[in-house]
Amino acid sequence: MTTITRKDRTIFFISDAHLGQNPVEDEARVRSLTSFFKNVTKRGGSLFILGDFFDFWFEYRSVIPRGHFKILAALMELASSDVDVIYIGGNHDYWVGSFLENQVGVSTYTDPVDLRAQGRRVFLAHGDGLAGRDWPYRAFRRVLRSRPISAAYRLLHPDLGLAFARWVSRKSRIHSGGTVPDTKRLWEEVGRPRFDVGFDTVVLGHIHSPVTLSSDNRELYVIGDWIDRFTFLVLENGAFKLEHWKPE
């Protein structure tokens, strides 16, 4: 786990925009994200993206999906300002890497991050596979993310690879959509093990419904999505606050 120390007075967290899921709706969501990025720039600090920002992301050696041009340009503009952008890959966009790092200016991670900021120690992760009973999914994920599978996938023509990925993403949403967060399980199986090793806060994406839980000076947040809810989390003066962005 990578440790990141930040001295910013304001830190933002978003997740689960799933850009590319619906090209018709993407245009409006990209506009609202761009206006949100401008607000982040004005307020300063850092932005952490906790996965599934794209509905699918895979870095071919020389191909980037053309539909993401506008949001990549907005991310580049944000990263070129005084805002540090840190991207933790999710289950839909785990394969983030060199293009976002070298061309866009976004720092990328594929595993959870230990954030030290404003007197807080925060466990940051997308959130998939963290619950105790999710071991079959963790085993499947390990295979899916392996180098041989990635190398084999890269042999597909990008048009075929991206079409297949969109089909798999739709199936995943049908399987997992509409679930109500099990807050007790979240606290006991995801939060408590992190609190026991010294974290005072856990921040996750993945579950599209925002969640706020606290007990004994320990806090757990699920940010929510940028599809229906447009929620984001802010850390300012040592306190977290879940906020809502009004889309255009």
ZAZAVO-590647 format. One line per field, with one value per atom (N, C-alpha, C): residue in one letter; x, y, z; residue number from 1. Coordinates in steps of 0.2 Angstrom, whole numbers, plus 2048, in hexadecimal, padded with zeros to 3 digits. Each point is the difference from the previous one (the first is absolute). Layout:
# ZAZAVO-590647
r	c(a|...)
east	c(X|...)
north	c(Y|...)
up	c(Z|...)
k	c(NUM|...)
END
This chain:
# ZAZAVO-590647
r	c(m|m|m|t|t|t|t|t|t|i|i|i|t|t|t|r|r|r|k|k|k|d|d|d|r|r|r|t|t|t|i|i|i|f|f|f|f|f|f|i|i|i|s|s|s|d|d|d|a|a|a|h|h|h|l|l|l|g|g|g|q|q|q|n|n|n|p|p|p|v|v|v|e|e|e|d|d|d|e|e|e|a|a|a|r|r|r|v|v|v|r|r|r|s|s|s|l|l|l|t|t|t|s|s|s|f|f|f|f|f|f|k|k|k|n|n|n|v|v|v|t|t|t|k|k|k|r|r|r|g|g|g|g|g|g|s|s|s|l|l|l|f|f|f|i|i|i|l|l|l|g|g|g|d|d|d|f|f|f|f|f|f|d|d|d|f|f|f|w|w|w|f|f|f|e|e|e|y|y|y|r|r|r|s|s|s|v|v|v|i|i|i|p|p|p|r|r|r|g|g|g|h|h|h|f|f|f|k|k|k|i|i|i|l|l|l|a|a|a|a|a|a|l|l|l|m|m|m|e|e|e|l|l|l|a|a|a|s|s|s|s|s|s|d|d|d|v|v|v|d|d|d|v|v|v|i|i|i|y|y|y|i|i|i|g|g|g|g|g|g|n|n|n|h|h|h|d|d|d|y|y|y|w|w|w|v|v|v|g|g|g|s|s|s|f|f|f|l|l|l|e|e|e|n|n|n|q|q|q|v|v|v|g|g|g|v|v|v|s|s|s|t|t|t|y|y|y|t|t|t|d|d|d|p|p|p|v|v|v|d|d|d|l|l|l|r|r|r|a|a|a|q|q|q|g|g|g|r|r|r|r|r|r|v|v|v|f|f|f|l|l|l|a|a|a|h|h|h|g|g|g|d|d|d|g|g|g|l|l|l|a|a|a|g|g|g|r|r|r|d|d|d|w|w|w|p|p|p|y|y|y|r|r|r|a|a|a|f|f|f|r|r|r|r|r|r|v|v|v|l|l|l|r|r|r|s|s|s|r|r|r|p|p|p|i|i|i|s|s|s|a|a|a|a|a|a|y|y|y|r|r|r|l|l|l|l|l|l|h|h|h|p|p|p|d|d|d|l|l|l|g|g|g|l|l|l|a|a|a|f|f|f|a|a|a|r|r|r|w|w|w|v|v|v|s|s|s|r|r|r|k|k|k|s|s|s|r|r|r|i|i|i|h|h|h|s|s|s|g|g|g|g|g|g|t|t|t|v|v|v|p|p|p|d|d|d|t|t|t|k|k|k|r|r|r|l|l|l|w|w|w|e|e|e|e|e|e|v|v|v|g|g|g|r|r|r|p|p|p|r|r|r|f|f|f|d|d|d|v|v|v|g|g|g|f|f|f|d|d|d|t|t|t|v|v|v|v|v|v|l|l|l|g|g|g|h|h|h|i|i|i|h|h|h|s|s|s|p|p|p|v|v|v|t|t|t|l|l|l|s|s|s|s|s|s|d|d|d|n|n|n|r|r|r|e|e|e|l|l|l|y|y|y|v|v|v|i|i|i|g|g|g|d|d|d|w|w|w|i|i|i|d|d|d|r|r|r|f|f|f|t|t|t|f|f|f|l|l|l|v|v|v|l|l|l|e|e|e|n|n|n|g|g|g|a|a|a|f|f|f|k|k|k|l|l|l|e|e|e|h|h|h|w|w|w|k|k|k|p|p|p|e|e|e)
east	c(804|7FC|804|7FF|804|7FD|805|7FE|801|7FB|800|7FF|804|7FF|7FF|7FA|7FE|7FF|802|800|7FB|7FC|7FB|7FA|7FE|7FA|7F9|800|7FA|801|7FD|801|7F9|800|7F9|801|7FA|800|7F9|801|7FA|802|7FA|801|7FA|800|7FB|7FC|804|7FC|7FE|804|7FF|7FF|804|800|801|7FC|800|7FA|7FD|7FA|7FA|7FF|7FB|802|802|803|7FB|7FA|7FB|800|801|800|807|805|807|801|7FD|801|7FF|7FA|7FD|805|802|804|807|802|807|800|7FA|800|7FF|7FD|7FF|807|803|807|805|800|804|7FF|7F9|7FF|802|7FF|803|807|804|807|802|7FC|802|7FF|7FB|7FF|806|802|806|806|801|806|7FF|7FA|7FF|802|7FD|801|807|803|807|800|806|801|801|7FD|801|7FA|7FF|7FB|801|7FD|801|7FA|801|7FB|800|7FB|800|7FD|802|7FE|7FA|7FF|7FA|7FF|804|7FF|7FE|804|7FE|7FC|7FB|7FC|805|805|805|806|806|806|806|803|805|805|806|805|804|7FE|803|807|804|807|7FF|7FB|800|7F8|7FC|7F9|7FC|7FD|7FC|7F9|7FA|7F9|7FF|7FE|7FE|7FB|7FB|7FA|802|807|802|804|801|804|7FF|7F9|7FF|802|7FE|801|808|803|808|803|7FD|803|7FE|7FA|7FF|804|801|805|807|802|807|800|7FB|800|800|7FC|800|807|803|806|806|7FF|805|7FF|7FB|7FF|804|7FE|803|7FD|7FB|7FD|803|802|802|7FB|800|7FA|803|7FD|802|7FA|802|7FB|801|7FB|801|7FB|802|7FC|7FB|7FA|7FB|7FF|7FB|7FF|7FE|7FE|7FF|806|804|806|806|801|806|807|7FF|806|802|7FF|803|808|803|807|804|804|805|7FE|7FA|7FD|7FE|7FC|7FD|806|805|806|804|802|805|7FD|7FA|7FD|7FB|7FC|7FB|803|804|803|7FD|7FC|7FD|804|800|804|7FB|802|7FC|802|7FB|801|7FB|802|7FC|7FE|803|7FE|7FE|7FD|7FE|806|7FE|805|7FF|806|800|801|7FB|800|801|806|801|7FF|7FB|7FE|7FC|801|7FC|7FF|805|800|7FC|7FE|7FC|804|7FF|803|7FA|800|7FA|802|7FC|800|7FC|803|7FD|800|7FA|800|7F9|800|7FA|7FB|801|7FC|7FE|801|7FE|805|7FC|804|803|7FE|803|7FC|7FA|7FC|803|7FF|803|7FE|7F9|7FE|800|804|801|806|803|806|7FF|7FA|800|801|7FD|801|807|804|807|804|7FE|804|7FF|7FA|7FF|803|800|803|807|804|807|802|7FB|801|7FF|7FB|7FE|805|804|805|807|800|807|803|807|803|7FF|7FF|7FE|7F9|7FB|7FA|800|804|800|804|805|804|7FB|7FC|7FC|7FB|7FD|7FB|802|807|803|800|800|801|7F9|7FB|7F9|801|7FC|800|7FC|802|7FC|7F9|7FD|7F9|7FD|803|7FD|801|806|801|7FB|7FF|7FC|7F9|7FD|7FA|7FE|805|7FF|800|804|801|7F9|7FD|7FA|7FA|800|7FB|801|807|801|7FE|801|7FE|7F9|7FC|7F9|7FD|803|7FE|802|805|802|7FB|7FE|7FB|7FA|7FE|7F9|801|805|801|800|804|801|7FB|7FC|7FD|7FA|7FE|7FA|801|806|801|800|7FE|800|806|804|806|7FF|803|800|805|7FD|805|803|7FD|803|806|7FF|805|806|7FE|805|805|7FC|804|804|7FD|804|805|7FF|804|805|7FE|805|803|7FC|802|804|7FD|804|807|801|807|805|7FE|804|801|7FB|800|805|800|804|807|802|807|802|7FC|802|7FD|7FC|7FC|7FA|7FF|7FA|7FA|801|7FB|801|7FB|800|7FB|803|7FC|800|7FA|7FF|7FC|801|7FB|7FC|7FF|7FD|7F9|7FD|7F9|7FE|7FB|7FE|7FB|7FE|7FC|805|800|804|7FE|805|800|804|7FD|804|7FF|806|7FF|806|7FE|805|7FF|805|800|806|801|806|806|7FE|805|803|7FC|802|7FA|802|7FC|800|7FB|800|7FB|803|7FC|800|7FA|800|7FE|804|7FF|7F9|7FE|7FA|803|7FB|802|800|802|7FF|7FC|7FB|7FB|7F9|7FE|7F9|801|805|800|805|805|805|803|802|802|808|803|807|801|806|802|806|800|805|803|807|803|803|7FE|802|800|806|801|7FF|802|800|7F9|7FB|7F9|7FE|7FC|7FE|7F8|7FE|7FA|7FE|7FA|7FD|7FC|802|7FC|7FD|7FC|7FC|801|803|801|7FA|7FD|7FA|803|7FE|802|7FC|804|7FD|7FA)
north	c(7FA|806|806|805|806|805|804|805|807|804|806|806|804|806|806|803|807|805|806|806|805|7FE|804|802|806|801|7FE|7FE|7FD|7FA|7FB|7FA|7FD|7FE|7FE|7F9|7FC|7F9|7FF|7FD|7FE|7F9|7FD|7F9|7FE|7FB|7FD|805|803|803|7FC|7FA|7FB|803|805|803|7FB|800|7FB|7FB|800|7FC|802|806|803|806|7FF|806|806|7FF|805|805|7FC|804|802|7FD|802|808|803|807|804|7FF|804|7FF|7FA|7FE|803|800|803|807|804|807|801|7FC|801|7FE|7FB|7FF|805|803|806|806|801|806|7FE|7FA|7FE|801|7FE|801|807|804|808|802|7FD|802|7FD|7FA|7FD|804|803|804|807|803|806|7FF|7FA|7FF|7FD|7FD|7FE|7F9|7FD|7F9|7FB|7FA|7FA|7FD|7FC|7FC|7F9|7FB|7F9|7FD|7FC|7FD|7F9|7FD|7F9|7FB|800|7FB|800|7FC|800|807|804|807|7FE|7FB|7FE|7F9|7FF|7FA|7FA|802|7FB|804|7FE|803|7FB|7FF|7FC|803|801|803|7FC|800|7FE|804|7FD|804|806|801|806|802|7FD|802|802|806|802|801|7FE|801|807|802|807|803|7FC|803|803|7FF|803|806|803|805|806|802|807|7FF|7FA|800|7FF|7FD|7FF|807|804|807|804|7FF|803|7FE|7F9|7FE|802|801|803|807|804|807|800|7FC|800|7FE|7FB|7FE|805|804|805|806|801|805|7FE|803|7FF|7FA|7FC|7FB|7F9|7FC|7F9|7FC|7FC|7FB|7F9|7FC|7F9|7FB|7FB|7FC|7F9|7FD|7F9|7FC|7FB|7FC|7FC|800|7FC|7F9|7FD|7F9|801|806|801|804|803|803|7FF|7FA|7FE|801|800|800|807|804|807|800|804|800|805|7FF|804|806|7FF|806|805|7FE|805|803|7FD|802|805|7FE|804|805|7FF|805|804|7FE|804|803|7FD|803|7FD|7FB|7FD|7FA|800|7FB|7FA|7FA|7FA|7FB|7FC|7FB|7FA|7FA|7FB|7FC|803|7FD|805|7FF|805|804|806|805|802|801|803|807|804|807|803|804|804|807|803|807|803|807|804|7FC|7FC|7FD|7F9|7FE|7FA|7FB|7FA|7FA|7FC|801|7FE|7FA|7FB|7FA|801|801|801|7FA|7FE|7FB|800|7FD|800|7FC|7FB|7FC|7F9|7FE|7F9|7FB|7FB|7FA|801|805|801|7FC|7FF|7FC|7F9|7FE|7F9|7FA|801|7FA|801|805|801|7FC|7FB|7FD|7FC|7FE|7FD|806|806|805|802|800|802|7FC|7F9|7FB|802|801|801|807|805|806|7FF|7FC|7FF|7FD|7FB|7FD|806|803|805|806|801|806|7FD|7FA|7FD|802|800|802|7FC|7F9|7FC|802|801|802|807|805|807|7FF|7FC|7FF|7FD|7FB|7FD|805|804|805|805|802|805|7FE|7F9|7FE|801|801|801|807|801|806|805|806|804|801|800|800|7FA|7FA|7FA|800|802|800|805|806|804|7FE|7FD|7FE|7FA|7FC|7FA|803|805|803|803|804|803|7FB|7FA|7FB|7FD|7FF|7FD|805|807|805|800|800|7FF|7FB|7FA|7FA|801|803|801|805|805|804|7FD|7FC|7FC|7FC|7FD|7FB|804|806|803|806|802|806|800|805|801|7FD|7FE|7FD|806|7FE|805|7FF|805|7FF|7FC|7FB|7FD|803|805|804|7FD|7FB|7FC|7FC|7FD|7FC|804|806|805|802|801|802|7FB|7FA|7FA|7FD|7FF|7FC|805|806|805|805|803|805|7FE|7FC|7FE|7FD|7FB|7FE|806|805|806|804|801|804|7FC|7FA|7FC|801|802|800|808|804|807|805|7FE|805|803|807|802|801|800|801|7FB|7FE|7FC|803|801|803|7FC|7FE|7FC|802|7FD|801|7FA|7FE|7F9|800|801|800|807|800|806|805|7FD|804|802|807|803|7FD|7FF|7FD|804|802|803|7FD|7FD|7FC|803|800|802|7FD|7FF|7FD|801|802|800|804|805|804|7FD|7FB|7FC|802|801|802|7FB|7FF|7FC|804|801|804|7FC|7FF|7FE|806|802|807|800|7FB|800|801|801|800|807|800|806|7FF|7FC|7FE|802|7FF|802|805|7FF|804|806|7FF|806|802|7FB|802|7FF|804|800|801|7FE|801|805|804|805|800|800|800|807|804|807|801|803|801|7FA|7FA|7FA|7FD|802|7FE|7FE|7FA|7FE|802|802|802|7FD|7FD|7FD|806|801|806|7FE|804|7FE|806|7FE|804|801|806|800|800|7FB|7FF|806|801|805|7FD)
up	c(800|800|800|7FC|7FF|805|803|805|7FC|801|7FD|805|801|805|7FC|802|7FD|805|7FE|805|7FE|7FB|7FD|805|800|804|7FE|7FA|7FD|7FB|802|7FC|7FD|7FA|7FD|7FE|801|7FE|7FC|7FA|7FC|7FD|7FE|7FD|7FC|7FC|7FC|7FC|7FB|7FB|7FA|7FF|7FB|7F9|7FE|7FA|7FA|7FB|7FB|800|806|801|7FC|7FF|7FC|7FC|7FA|7FC|800|800|7FF|807|805|807|802|7FC|802|7FF|7FB|7FE|806|803|806|806|801|806|7FF|7FA|7FF|801|7FE|802|807|804|807|803|7FE|803|7FF|7FA|7FE|804|802|804|807|802|807|800|7FB|800|801|7FD|801|807|803|807|804|7FF|803|800|7F9|7FF|804|801|804|807|803|807|801|7FB|801|803|801|803|7FC|801|7FD|7FE|7FB|7FE|7FF|804|800|7FC|7FB|7FC|802|803|803|7FC|7FA|7FB|7FC|7FB|7FC|7FD|7FF|7FD|7F9|7FD|7F9|801|7FB|801|7FE|7FC|7FE|7FE|802|7FE|7FF|7FA|7FF|7FC|802|7FC|7FB|7F9|7FB|7FF|7FC|7FF|7FD|7FB|7FC|7FF|803|7FF|807|7FF|806|7FD|804|7FD|7FF|7FA|7FE|803|803|804|806|803|806|7FF|7FA|7FF|804|801|803|808|803|807|801|7FC|800|800|7FC|7FF|806|803|807|805|800|806|7FF|7FA|7FE|803|7FE|802|808|803|808|802|7FE|802|7FF|7FB|7FE|804|804|805|806|806|806|804|7FC|803|7FF|805|7FE|800|7FA|7FF|801|804|802|7FE|7FC|7FD|803|804|802|7FC|7FC|7FB|804|7FD|802|7FD|800|7FD|7F8|7FE|7F9|7FD|804|7FD|803|802|804|7FC|7F9|7FC|7FF|804|7FF|800|7FD|800|7FD|7FB|7FE|7FC|7FC|7FC|805|805|805|803|802|804|7FC|7FA|7FC|7FB|7FD|7FC|803|805|803|807|803|806|807|7FF|806|803|807|803|801|7FE|800|805|803|804|7FF|801|7FF|807|805|807|804|806|805|802|803|801|808|803|807|800|801|800|806|801|806|7FF|803|7FE|806|802|805|806|802|807|7FF|7FA|7FF|7FD|801|7FC|7FD|7F9|7FC|7FC|800|7FB|7FA|7FA|7FA|7FB|7FE|7FB|7FC|7FA|7FC|804|803|805|7FD|7FA|7FE|803|803|802|807|804|807|805|7FF|805|801|806|802|7FC|7FE|7FC|7F8|7FE|7F9|7FD|803|7FE|7F9|7FE|7F9|7FB|801|7FC|800|806|800|7FC|800|7FC|7F9|7FE|7F9|7FD|805|7FE|7FF|804|800|7F9|7FD|7FA|7FA|801|7FB|7FF|805|800|7FF|7FF|7FF|7F9|800|7FA|7FA|801|7FA|7FD|804|7FE|7FC|803|7FD|7FA|7FF|7FA|7FA|802|7FC|7FD|805|7FE|7FB|801|7FC|7F9|7FF|7F9|7FC|803|7FD|7FD|7FA|7FD|805|801|805|7FF|7F9|7FF|803|7FF|803|808|802|807|804|7FE|803|800|7FA|800|805|800|805|807|802|806|802|7FB|802|801|7FD|801|807|802|807|805|7FF|805|801|7FA|801|804|7FF|804|807|801|807|804|7FC|803|801|7FC|801|806|801|805|807|800|807|801|7FB|800|805|803|804|807|802|807|805|806|806|804|801|804|807|801|807|804|804|804|806|803|805|7FD|7FB|7FD|7FE|7FD|7FE|806|806|806|802|801|803|7FC|7F9|7FC|7FC|7FF|7FD|804|804|804|806|804|807|7FF|7FB|7FF|7FF|7FC|7FF|806|804|806|805|800|805|7FE|7FA|7FF|800|802|801|7FB|7FC|7FC|804|7FF|804|7FB|7F9|7FB|7FA|7FE|7FA|7FA|7FA|7FB|7FA|7FD|7FB|7FA|7FB|7FA|7FF|7FA|7FE|801|806|802|7FE|7FB|7FE|804|806|804|806|801|805|807|804|807|805|806|805|806|803|806|805|807|804|807|804|807|803|806|804|7FC|7FD|7FD|7FA|7FD|7FA|7FB|7F9|7FB|7FA|7FD|7F9|7FC|7FA|7FA|7FA|7FD|7F9|7FC|7FB|7FD|7FC|7FD|7FB|7F9|7FB|7F9|7FD|7FA|7FC|7FA|801|7FB|802|806|802|806|804|806|800|7FC|800|807|804|806|801|804|801|807|802|807|801|805|801|807|800|807|800|806|801|807|802|808|804|7FD|804|800|7FD|800|7F9|800|7F9|800|7F9|7FF|7F9|800|7FA|7FC|7FA|7FD|7F9|7FE|7F9|7FB|7FA|7FB|7FB|7FF|7FC|7F9|7FC|7F9|7FC|7FA|7FC|7FC)
k	c(1|1|1|2|2|2|3|3|3|4|4|4|5|5|5|6|6|6|7|7|7|8|8|8|9|9|9|10|10|10|11|11|11|12|12|12|13|13|13|14|14|14|15|15|15|16|16|16|17|17|17|18|18|18|19|19|19|20|20|20|21|21|21|22|22|22|23|23|23|24|24|24|25|25|25|26|26|26|27|27|27|28|28|28|29|29|29|30|30|30|31|31|31|32|32|32|33|33|33|34|34|34|35|35|35|36|36|36|37|37|37|38|38|38|39|39|39|40|40|40|41|41|41|42|42|42|43|43|43|44|44|44|45|45|45|46|46|46|47|47|47|48|48|48|49|49|49|50|50|50|51|51|51|52|52|52|53|53|53|54|54|54|55|55|55|56|56|56|57|57|57|58|58|58|59|59|59|60|60|60|61|61|61|62|62|62|63|63|63|64|64|64|65|65|65|66|66|66|67|67|67|68|68|68|69|69|69|70|70|70|71|71|71|72|72|72|73|73|73|74|74|74|75|75|75|76|76|76|77|77|77|78|78|78|79|79|79|80|80|80|81|81|81|82|82|82|83|83|83|84|84|84|85|85|85|86|86|86|87|87|87|88|88|88|89|89|89|90|90|90|91|91|91|92|92|92|93|93|93|94|94|94|95|95|95|96|96|96|97|97|97|98|98|98|99|99|99|100|100|100|101|101|101|102|102|102|103|103|103|104|104|104|105|105|105|106|106|106|107|107|107|108|108|108|109|109|109|110|110|110|111|111|111|112|112|112|113|113|113|114|114|114|115|115|115|116|116|116|117|117|117|118|118|118|119|119|119|120|120|120|121|121|121|122|122|122|123|123|123|124|124|124|125|125|125|126|126|126|127|127|127|128|128|128|129|129|129|130|130|130|131|131|131|132|132|132|133|133|133|134|134|134|135|135|135|136|136|136|137|137|137|138|138|138|139|139|139|140|140|140|141|141|141|142|142|142|143|143|143|144|144|144|145|145|145|146|146|146|147|147|147|148|148|148|149|149|149|150|150|150|151|151|151|152|152|152|153|153|153|154|154|154|155|155|155|156|156|156|157|157|157|158|158|158|159|159|159|160|160|160|161|161|161|162|162|162|163|163|163|164|164|164|165|165|165|166|166|166|167|167|167|168|168|168|169|169|169|170|170|170|171|171|171|172|172|172|173|173|173|174|174|174|175|175|175|176|176|176|177|177|177|178|178|178|179|179|179|180|180|180|181|181|181|182|182|182|183|183|183|184|184|184|185|185|185|186|186|186|187|187|187|188|188|188|189|189|189|190|190|190|191|191|191|192|192|192|193|193|193|194|194|194|195|195|195|196|196|196|197|197|197|198|198|198|199|199|199|200|200|200|201|201|201|202|202|202|203|203|203|204|204|204|205|205|205|206|206|206|207|207|207|208|208|208|209|209|209|210|210|210|211|211|211|212|212|212|213|213|213|214|214|214|215|215|215|216|216|216|217|217|217|218|218|218|219|219|219|220|220|220|221|221|221|222|222|222|223|223|223|224|224|224|225|225|225|226|226|226|227|227|227|228|228|228|229|229|229|230|230|230|231|231|231|232|232|232|233|233|233|234|234|234|235|235|235|236|236|236|237|237|237|238|238|238|239|239|239|240|240|240|241|241|241|242|242|242|243|243|243|244|244|244|245|245|245|246|246|246|247|247|247|248|248|248)
END
